[in-house]
């Protein structure tokens, strides 16, 4: 049978809790990174659409 003191058991529990908190912080950081990358991609797509619209406008001006 494994025996450890009450203090040691509490320390082990605290360590496990801290590891879980660290994993949760890491998951949250990764989620924010992915969300930031998605937002940057959306902004790039909006910029490409604005450029296409400007090009269409220039084309209409040349035709008239």
PDB file of N, CA, C and O in Angstrom:
ATOM      1  N   UNK A   1       0.849  -1.178   0.000  1.00  0.00           N
ATOM      2  CA  UNK A   1       0.000   0.000   0.000  1.00  0.00           C
ATOM      3  C   UNK A   1       0.895   1.242   0.000  1.00  0.00           C
ATOM      4  O   UNK A   1       1.881   1.322   0.733  1.00  0.00           O
ATOM      5  N   UNK A   2       0.527   2.188  -0.829  1.00  0.00           N
ATOM      6  CA  UNK A   2       1.286   3.431  -0.921  1.00  0.00           C
ATOM      7  C   UNK A   2       0.787   4.380   0.156  1.00  0.00           C
ATOM      8  O   UNK A   2      -0.416   4.588   0.310  1.00  0.00           O
ATOM      9  N   UNK A   3       1.706   4.940   0.882  1.00  0.00           N
ATOM     10  CA  UNK A   3       1.333   5.865   1.940  1.00  0.00           C
ATOM     11  C   UNK A   3       2.078   7.168   1.732  1.00  0.00           C
ATOM     12  O   UNK A   3       3.275   7.172   1.444  1.00  0.00           O
ATOM     13  N   UNK A   4       1.372   8.261   1.879  1.00  0.00           N
ATOM     14  CA  UNK A   4       2.042   9.556   1.868  1.00  0.00           C
ATOM     15  C   UNK A   4       1.365  10.443   2.898  1.00  0.00           C
ATOM     16  O   UNK A   4       0.198  10.254   3.243  1.00  0.00           O
ATOM     17  N   UNK A   5       2.106  11.388   3.366  1.00  0.00           N
ATOM     18  CA  UNK A   5       1.568  12.279   4.384  1.00  0.00           C
ATOM     19  C   UNK A   5       0.448  13.129   3.795  1.00  0.00           C
ATOM     20  O   UNK A   5       0.335  13.288   2.580  1.00  0.00           O
ATOM     21  N   UNK A   6      -0.363  13.664   4.676  1.00  0.00           N
ATOM     22  CA  UNK A   6      -1.450  14.549   4.247  1.00  0.00           C
ATOM     23  C   UNK A   6      -0.884  15.747   3.482  1.00  0.00           C
ATOM     24  O   UNK A   6      -1.425  16.139   2.448  1.00  0.00           O
ATOM     25  N   UNK A   7       0.209  16.329   3.996  1.00  0.00           N
ATOM     26  CA  UNK A   7       0.829  17.469   3.308  1.00  0.00           C
ATOM     27  C   UNK A   7       1.299  17.070   1.917  1.00  0.00           C
ATOM     28  O   UNK A   7       1.099  17.803   0.949  1.00  0.00           O
ATOM     29  N   UNK A   8       1.927  15.898   1.826  1.00  0.00           N
ATOM     30  CA  UNK A   8       2.417  15.432   0.536  1.00  0.00           C
ATOM     31  C   UNK A   8       1.237  15.200  -0.413  1.00  0.00           C
ATOM     32  O   UNK A   8       1.321  15.551  -1.590  1.00  0.00           O
ATOM     33  N   UNK A   9       0.168  14.627   0.068  1.00  0.00           N
ATOM     34  CA  UNK A   9      -1.013  14.402  -0.770  1.00  0.00           C
ATOM     35  C   UNK A   9      -1.573  15.732  -1.260  1.00  0.00           C
ATOM     36  O   UNK A   9      -1.975  15.852  -2.417  1.00  0.00           O
ATOM     37  N   UNK A  10      -1.598  16.719  -0.390  1.00  0.00           N
ATOM     38  CA  UNK A  10      -2.088  18.037  -0.802  1.00  0.00           C
ATOM     39  C   UNK A  10      -1.163  18.650  -1.847  1.00  0.00           C
ATOM     40  O   UNK A  10      -1.624  19.273  -2.804  1.00  0.00           O
ATOM     41  N   UNK A  11       0.147  18.470  -1.661  1.00  0.00           N
ATOM     42  CA  UNK A  11       1.100  18.988  -2.644  1.00  0.00           C
ATOM     43  C   UNK A  11       0.910  18.313  -3.997  1.00  0.00           C
ATOM     44  O   UNK A  11       0.942  18.966  -5.040  1.00  0.00           O
ATOM     45  N   UNK A  12       0.711  16.997  -3.967  1.00  0.00           N
ATOM     46  CA  UNK A  12       0.484  16.267  -5.217  1.00  0.00           C
ATOM     47  C   UNK A  12      -0.787  16.781  -5.883  1.00  0.00           C
ATOM     48  O   UNK A  12      -0.806  17.022  -7.091  1.00  0.00           O
ATOM     49  N   UNK A  13      -1.838  16.948  -5.103  1.00  0.00           N
ATOM     50  CA  UNK A  13      -3.088  17.476  -5.649  1.00  0.00           C
ATOM     51  C   UNK A  13      -2.905  18.873  -6.207  1.00  0.00           C
ATOM     52  O   UNK A  13      -3.420  19.189  -7.279  1.00  0.00           O
ATOM     53  N   UNK A  14      -2.178  19.707  -5.491  1.00  0.00           N
ATOM     54  CA  UNK A  14      -1.929  21.074  -5.962  1.00  0.00           C
ATOM     55  C   UNK A  14      -1.140  21.060  -7.264  1.00  0.00           C
ATOM     56  O   UNK A  14      -1.408  21.848  -8.171  1.00  0.00           O
ATOM     57  N   UNK A  15      -0.164  20.157  -7.349  1.00  0.00           N
ATOM     58  CA  UNK A  15       0.639  20.052  -8.567  1.00  0.00           C
ATOM     59  C   UNK A  15      -0.238  19.633  -9.739  1.00  0.00           C
ATOM     60  O   UNK A  15      -0.112  20.180 -10.834  1.00  0.00           O
ATOM     61  N   UNK A  16      -1.119  18.672  -9.519  1.00  0.00           N
ATOM     62  CA  UNK A  16      -2.014  18.231 -10.593  1.00  0.00           C
ATOM     63  C   UNK A  16      -2.943  19.361 -11.022  1.00  0.00           C
ATOM     64  O   UNK A  16      -3.183  19.559 -12.213  1.00  0.00           O
ATOM     65  N   UNK A  17      -3.457  20.091 -10.056  1.00  0.00           N
ATOM     66  CA  UNK A  17      -4.335  21.229 -10.368  1.00  0.00           C
ATOM     67  C   UNK A  17      -3.563  22.271 -11.164  1.00  0.00           C
ATOM     68  O   UNK A  17      -4.072  22.808 -12.147  1.00  0.00           O
ATOM     69  N   UNK A  18      -2.343  22.557 -10.744  1.00  0.00           N
ATOM     70  CA  UNK A  18      -1.530  23.552 -11.458  1.00  0.00           C
ATOM     71  C   UNK A  18      -1.228  23.094 -12.879  1.00  0.00           C
ATOM     72  O   UNK A  18      -1.266  23.896 -13.812  1.00  0.00           O
ATOM     73  N   UNK A  19      -0.925  21.800 -13.049  1.00  0.00           N
ATOM     74  CA  UNK A  19      -0.674  21.289 -14.409  1.00  0.00           C
ATOM     75  C   UNK A  19      -1.921  21.441 -15.274  1.00  0.00           C
ATOM     76  O   UNK A  19      -1.826  21.815 -16.443  1.00  0.00           O
ATOM     77  N   UNK A  20      -3.088  21.151 -14.703  1.00  0.00           N
ATOM     78  CA  UNK A  20      -4.334  21.292 -15.464  1.00  0.00           C
ATOM     79  C   UNK A  20      -4.577  22.757 -15.819  1.00  0.00           C
ATOM     80  O   UNK A  20      -4.995  23.068 -16.934  1.00  0.00           O
ATOM     81  N   UNK A  21      -4.316  23.647 -14.880  1.00  0.00           N
ATOM     82  CA  UNK A  21      -4.471  25.082 -15.177  1.00  0.00           C
ATOM     83  C   UNK A  21      -3.523  25.508 -16.298  1.00  0.00           C
ATOM     84  O   UNK A  21      -3.898  26.278 -17.182  1.00  0.00           O
ATOM     85  N   UNK A  22      -2.298  25.002 -16.251  1.00  0.00           N
ATOM     86  CA  UNK A  22      -1.312  25.332 -17.290  1.00  0.00           C
ATOM     87  C   UNK A  22      -1.785  24.811 -18.646  1.00  0.00           C
ATOM     88  O   UNK A  22      -1.676  25.510 -19.654  1.00  0.00           O
ATOM     89  N   UNK A  23      -2.305  23.594 -18.672  1.00  0.00           N
ATOM     90  CA  UNK A  23      -2.827  23.053 -19.939  1.00  0.00           C
ATOM     91  C   UNK A  23      -3.984  23.903 -20.439  1.00  0.00           C
ATOM     92  O   UNK A  23      -4.094  24.165 -21.636  1.00  0.00           O
ATOM     93  N   UNK A  24      -4.845  24.335 -19.525  1.00  0.00           N
ATOM     94  CA  UNK A  24      -5.982  25.177 -19.912  1.00  0.00           C
ATOM     95  C   UNK A  24      -5.490  26.516 -20.466  1.00  0.00           C
ATOM     96  O   UNK A  24      -6.024  27.001 -21.464  1.00  0.00           O
ATOM     97  N   UNK A  25      -4.490  27.114 -19.838  1.00  0.00           N
ATOM     98  CA  UNK A  25      -3.927  28.376 -20.360  1.00  0.00           C
ATOM     99  C   UNK A  25      -3.339  28.163 -21.750  1.00  0.00           C
ATOM    100  O   UNK A  25      -3.493  29.011 -22.629  1.00  0.00           O
ATOM    101  N   UNK A  26      -2.669  27.036 -21.948  1.00  0.00           N
ATOM    102  CA  UNK A  26      -2.075  26.734 -23.251  1.00  0.00           C
ATOM    103  C   UNK A  26      -3.172  26.563 -24.312  1.00  0.00           C
ATOM    104  O   UNK A  26      -3.052  27.081 -25.423  1.00  0.00           O
ATOM    105  N   UNK A  27      -4.223  25.846 -23.970  1.00  0.00           N
ATOM    106  CA  UNK A  27      -5.337  25.680 -24.923  1.00  0.00           C
ATOM    107  C   UNK A  27      -5.958  27.026 -25.258  1.00  0.00           C
ATOM    108  O   UNK A  27      -6.284  27.283 -26.417  1.00  0.00           O
ATOM    109  N   UNK A  28      -6.126  27.880 -24.271  1.00  0.00           N
ATOM    110  CA  UNK A  28      -6.708  29.209 -24.494  1.00  0.00           C
ATOM    111  C   UNK A  28      -5.792  30.053 -25.383  1.00  0.00           C
ATOM    112  O   UNK A  28      -6.266  30.746 -26.284  1.00  0.00           O
ATOM    113  N   UNK A  29      -4.498  29.996 -25.133  1.00  0.00           N
ATOM    114  CA  UNK A  29      -3.539  30.734 -25.960  1.00  0.00           C
ATOM    115  C   UNK A  29      -3.605  30.247 -27.417  1.00  0.00           C
ATOM    116  O   UNK A  29      -3.608  31.053 -28.348  1.00  0.00           O
ATOM    117  N   UNK A  30      -3.658  28.942 -27.597  1.00  0.00           N
ATOM    118  CA  UNK A  30      -3.752  28.392 -28.954  1.00  0.00           C
ATOM    119  C   UNK A  30      -5.057  28.811 -29.623  1.00  0.00           C
ATOM    120  O   UNK A  30      -5.071  29.127 -30.813  1.00  0.00           O
ATOM    121  N   UNK A  31      -6.147  28.817 -28.869  1.00  0.00           N
ATOM    122  CA  UNK A  31      -7.432  29.231 -29.428  1.00  0.00           C
ATOM    123  C   UNK A  31      -7.371  30.692 -29.883  1.00  0.00           C
ATOM    124  O   UNK A  31      -7.852  31.035 -30.963  1.00  0.00           O
ATOM    125  N   UNK A  32      -6.774  31.547 -29.045  1.00  0.00           N
ATOM    126  CA  UNK A  32      -6.649  32.969 -29.421  1.00  0.00           C
ATOM    127  C   UNK A  32      -5.777  33.129 -30.658  1.00  0.00           C
ATOM    128  O   UNK A  32      -6.068  33.956 -31.522  1.00  0.00           O
ATOM    129  N   UNK A  33      -4.707  32.340 -30.749  1.00  0.00           N
ATOM    130  CA  UNK A  33      -3.852  32.399 -31.942  1.00  0.00           C
ATOM    131  C   UNK A  33      -4.637  32.021 -33.192  1.00  0.00           C
ATOM    132  O   UNK A  33      -4.562  32.707 -34.212  1.00  0.00           O
ATOM    133  N   UNK A  34      -5.393  30.924 -33.107  1.00  0.00           N
ATOM    134  CA  UNK A  34      -6.180  30.493 -34.274  1.00  0.00           C
ATOM    135  C   UNK A  34      -7.204  31.549 -34.641  1.00  0.00           C
ATOM    136  O   UNK A  34      -7.388  31.850 -35.820  1.00  0.00           O
ATOM    137  N   UNK A  35      -7.870  32.112 -33.654  1.00  0.00           N
ATOM    138  CA  UNK A  35      -8.873  33.148 -33.929  1.00  0.00           C
ATOM    139  C   UNK A  35      -8.213  34.368 -34.562  1.00  0.00           C
ATOM    140  O   UNK A  35      -8.759  34.957 -35.495  1.00  0.00           O
ATOM    141  N   UNK A  36      -7.055  34.743 -34.064  1.00  0.00           N
ATOM    142  CA  UNK A  36      -6.333  35.876 -34.643  1.00  0.00           C
ATOM    143  C   UNK A  36      -5.957  35.612 -36.092  1.00  0.00           C
ATOM    144  O   UNK A  36      -6.058  36.500 -36.938  1.00  0.00           O
ATOM    145  N   UNK A  37      -5.521  34.385 -36.377  1.00  0.00           N
ATOM    146  CA  UNK A  37      -5.158  34.042 -37.754  1.00  0.00           C
ATOM    147  C   UNK A  37      -6.396  34.071 -38.647  1.00  0.00           C
ATOM    148  O   UNK A  37      -6.330  34.538 -39.785  1.00  0.00           O
ATOM    149  N   UNK A  38      -7.515  33.579 -38.140  1.00  0.00           N
ATOM    150  CA  UNK A  38      -8.753  33.625 -38.946  1.00  0.00           C
ATOM    151  C   UNK A  38      -9.144  35.069 -39.223  1.00  0.00           C
ATOM    152  O   UNK A  38      -9.562  35.397 -40.334  1.00  0.00           O
ATOM    153  N   UNK A  39      -9.013  35.927 -38.233  1.00  0.00           N
ATOM    154  CA  UNK A  39      -9.368  37.343 -38.432  1.00  0.00           C
ATOM    155  C   UNK A  39      -8.437  37.988 -39.459  1.00  0.00           C
ATOM    156  O   UNK A  39      -8.889  38.753 -40.311  1.00  0.00           O
ATOM    157  N   UNK A  40      -7.144  37.683 -39.381  1.00  0.00           N
ATOM    158  CA  UNK A  40      -6.207  38.234 -40.375  1.00  0.00           C
ATOM    159  C   UNK A  40      -6.561  37.735 -41.774  1.00  0.00           C
ATOM    160  O   UNK A  40      -6.479  38.499 -42.735  1.00  0.00           O
ATOM    161  N   UNK A  41      -6.952  36.474 -41.903  1.00  0.00           N
ATOM    162  CA  UNK A  41      -7.333  35.945 -43.211  1.00  0.00           C
ATOM    163  C   UNK A  41      -8.600  36.630 -43.716  1.00  0.00           C
ATOM    164  O   UNK A  41      -8.703  36.944 -44.902  1.00  0.00           O
ATOM    165  N   UNK A  42      -9.558  36.863 -42.832  1.00  0.00           N
ATOM    166  CA  UNK A  42     -10.780  37.581 -43.249  1.00  0.00           C
ATOM    167  C   UNK A  42     -10.427  38.984 -43.727  1.00  0.00           C
ATOM    168  O   UNK A  42     -10.976  39.457 -44.722  1.00  0.00           O
ATOM    169  N   UNK A  43      -9.525  39.644 -43.033  1.00  0.00           N
ATOM    170  CA  UNK A  43      -9.120  40.994 -43.443  1.00  0.00           C
ATOM    171  C   UNK A  43      -8.417  40.960 -44.797  1.00  0.00           C
ATOM    172  O   UNK A  43      -8.651  41.828 -45.638  1.00  0.00           O
ATOM    173  N   UNK A  44      -7.560  39.965 -45.012  1.00  0.00           N
ATOM    174  CA  UNK A  44      -6.903  39.849 -46.326  1.00  0.00           C
ATOM    175  C   UNK A  44      -7.948  39.634 -47.420  1.00  0.00           C
ATOM    176  O   UNK A  44      -7.831  40.205 -48.504  1.00  0.00           O
ATOM    177  N   UNK A  45      -8.961  38.821 -47.148  1.00  0.00           N
ATOM    178  CA  UNK A  45     -10.013  38.581 -48.144  1.00  0.00           C
ATOM    179  C   UNK A  45     -10.800  39.861 -48.408  1.00  0.00           C
ATOM    180  O   UNK A  45     -11.132  40.154 -49.556  1.00  0.00           O
ATOM    181  N   UNK A  46     -11.100  40.624 -47.364  1.00  0.00           N
ATOM    182  CA  UNK A  46     -11.803  41.900 -47.569  1.00  0.00           C
ATOM    183  C   UNK A  46     -10.958  42.838 -48.426  1.00  0.00           C
ATOM    184  O   UNK A  46     -11.484  43.524 -49.303  1.00  0.00           O
ATOM    185  N   UNK A  47      -9.666  42.869 -48.177  1.00  0.00           N
ATOM    186  CA  UNK A  47      -8.782  43.726 -48.974  1.00  0.00           C
ATOM    187  C   UNK A  47      -8.746  43.265 -50.426  1.00  0.00           C
ATOM    188  O   UNK A  47      -8.762  44.094 -51.336  1.00  0.00           O
ATOM    189  N   UNK A  48      -8.698  41.961 -50.653  1.00  0.00           N
ATOM    190  CA  UNK A  48      -8.723  41.462 -52.037  1.00  0.00           C
ATOM    191  C   UNK A  48     -10.029  41.852 -52.720  1.00  0.00           C
ATOM    192  O   UNK A  48     -10.029  42.225 -53.893  1.00  0.00           O
ATOM    193  N   UNK A  49     -11.135  41.769 -51.997  1.00  0.00           N
ATOM    194  CA  UNK A  49     -12.430  42.152 -52.574  1.00  0.00           C
ATOM    195  C   UNK A  49     -12.452  43.646 -52.892  1.00  0.00           C
ATOM    196  O   UNK A  49     -12.952  44.044 -53.944  1.00  0.00           O
ATOM    197  N   UNK A  50     -11.916  44.475 -51.996  1.00  0.00           N
ATOM    198  CA  UNK A  50     -11.855  45.918 -52.282  1.00  0.00           C
ATOM    199  C   UNK A  50     -11.010  46.181 -53.526  1.00  0.00           C
ATOM    200  O   UNK A  50     -11.362  47.028 -54.347  1.00  0.00           O
ATOM    201  N   UNK A  51      -9.915  45.470 -53.665  1.00  0.00           N
ATOM    202  CA  UNK A  51      -9.055  45.643 -54.842  1.00  0.00           C
ATOM    203  C   UNK A  51      -9.794  45.212 -56.111  1.00  0.00           C
ATOM    204  O   UNK A  51      -9.700  45.884 -57.138  1.00  0.00           O
ATOM    205  N   UNK A  52     -10.522  44.108 -56.049  1.00  0.00           N
ATOM    206  CA  UNK A  52     -11.302  43.679 -57.223  1.00  0.00           C
ATOM    207  C   UNK A  52     -12.341  44.733 -57.580  1.00  0.00           C
ATOM    208  O   UNK A  52     -12.562  45.015 -58.758  1.00  0.00           O
ATOM    209  N   UNK A  53     -12.979  45.313 -56.573  1.00  0.00           N
ATOM    210  CA  UNK A  53     -13.983  46.351 -56.825  1.00  0.00           C
ATOM    211  C   UNK A  53     -13.329  47.581 -57.459  1.00  0.00           C
ATOM    212  O   UNK A  53     -13.883  48.163 -58.392  1.00  0.00           O
ATOM    213  N   UNK A  54     -12.167  47.975 -56.963  1.00  0.00           N
ATOM    214  CA  UNK A  54     -11.456  49.116 -57.576  1.00  0.00           C
ATOM    215  C   UNK A  54     -11.104  48.806 -59.029  1.00  0.00           C
ATOM    216  O   UNK A  54     -11.212  49.671 -59.898  1.00  0.00           O
ATOM    217  N   UNK A  55     -10.687  47.582 -59.283  1.00  0.00           N
ATOM    218  CA  UNK A  55     -10.343  47.192 -60.652  1.00  0.00           C
ATOM    219  C   UNK A  55     -11.582  47.240 -61.549  1.00  0.00           C
ATOM    220  O   UNK A  55     -11.506  47.711 -62.684  1.00  0.00           O
ATOM    221  N   UNK A  56     -12.707  46.761 -61.054  1.00  0.00           N
ATOM    222  CA  UNK A  56     -13.953  46.831 -61.843  1.00  0.00           C
ATOM    223  C   UNK A  56     -14.324  48.281 -62.121  1.00  0.00           C
ATOM    224  O   UNK A  56     -14.762  48.611 -63.223  1.00  0.00           O
ATOM    225  N   UNK A  57     -14.151  49.140 -61.133  1.00  0.00           N
ATOM    226  CA  UNK A  57     -14.459  50.565 -61.303  1.00  0.00           C
ATOM    227  C   UNK A  57     -13.547  51.182 -62.367  1.00  0.00           C
ATOM    228  O   UNK A  57     -14.010  51.935 -63.224  1.00  0.00           O
ATOM    229  N   UNK A  58     -12.265  50.864 -62.310  1.00  0.00           N
ATOM    230  CA  UNK A  58     -11.339  51.378 -63.340  1.00  0.00           C
ATOM    231  C   UNK A  58     -11.740  50.869 -64.720  1.00  0.00           C
ATOM    232  O   UNK A  58     -11.671  51.608 -65.702  1.00  0.00           O
ATOM    233  N   UNK A  59     -12.155  49.622 -64.793  1.00  0.00           N
ATOM    234  CA  UNK A  59     -12.580  49.048 -66.073  1.00  0.00           C
ATOM    235  C   UNK A  59     -13.809  49.786 -66.605  1.00  0.00           C
ATOM    236  O   UNK A  59     -13.884  50.083 -67.797  1.00  0.00           O
ATOM    237  N   UNK A  60     -14.756  50.078 -65.743  1.00  0.00           N
ATOM    238  CA  UNK A  60     -15.956  50.818 -66.176  1.00  0.00           C
ATOM    239  C   UNK A  60     -15.573  52.211 -66.668  1.00  0.00           C
ATOM    240  O   UNK A  60     -16.128  52.694 -67.655  1.00  0.00           O
ATOM    241  N   UNK A  61     -14.631  52.856 -65.988  1.00  0.00           N
ATOM    242  CA  UNK A  61     -14.195  54.196 -66.412  1.00  0.00           C
ATOM    243  C   UNK A  61     -13.519  54.146 -67.780  1.00  0.00           C
ATOM    244  O   UNK A  61     -13.709  55.043 -68.602  1.00  0.00           O
ATOM    245  N   UNK A  62     -12.735  53.106 -68.022  1.00  0.00           N
ATOM    246  CA  UNK A  62     -12.073  52.985 -69.323  1.00  0.00           C
ATOM    247  C   UNK A  62     -13.093  52.749 -70.436  1.00  0.00           C
ATOM    248  O   UNK A  62     -12.913  53.227 -71.556  1.00  0.00           O
ATOM    249  N   UNK A  63     -14.157  52.016 -70.131  1.00  0.00           N
ATOM    250  CA  UNK A  63     -15.165  51.717 -71.148  1.00  0.00           C
ATOM    251  C   UNK A  63     -16.005  52.931 -71.500  1.00  0.00           C
ATOM    252  O   UNK A  63     -16.547  53.001 -72.603  1.00  0.00           O
ATOM    253  N   UNK A  64     -16.125  53.876 -70.602  1.00  0.00           N
ATOM    254  CA  UNK A  64     -16.988  55.028 -70.878  1.00  0.00           C
ATOM    255  C   UNK A  64     -16.262  56.173 -71.525  1.00  0.00           C
ATOM    256  O   UNK A  64     -16.867  57.205 -71.813  1.00  0.00           O
TER     257      UNK A  64
END
